[in-house]
Structures are given as structure tokens and as C-alpha cells.
Amino acid sequence: MISQITLAQLKFHRLALHNAWSPILAAIFAGNGIVLKCSENVVWSTTWFVGAITECLRVCGHNPELVQVSGFVSSRVFGS
């Protein structure tokens, strides 16, 4: 049972793996699900990394929908 959902806005254009996996692992270890919104510059890689994590969750018998990617954050919002 999920107690909370965490939202992580990933505004950085570099180190997509670290920026995606850090909040995912923190949320899962805390017993929460997570929704990621990433920069338009890292949508493909973030989606790929999340796919690897959801497959691991599925293989281990957990709900793969604990981790979701929802759209992207425009870099214009952050003035980059």
C-alpha cells in the first residue's frame, strides 16, 4: 500500500541518470510512489532509465506503476 506520492521536477540537462534515480530510490525506500517531470532535453533518457527501474520492480513482484514519468518541464520556465 502506497502512503504518499512524491513529485520530482528534474530541471537539469546533465546527469540524467543520477537526477532521475536519486528521487526514485528515495521515494521507493520511504514506501512511496513517485511521478517524475523532466526537462524536454532528457525525456528519452529519463524514460529509458525509469523503464529499467519499473522492469526491476516487476521482476521482484512489486507494482511497476510506483514510478511514472509525466510530460516534461520546459527549460524556459527555469531560465536556462
Helices and strands as residue ranges (DSSP letters): E 5-10, H 16-29, E 33-39, G 40-42, H 43-59, G 64-66, E 67-73, G 75-78
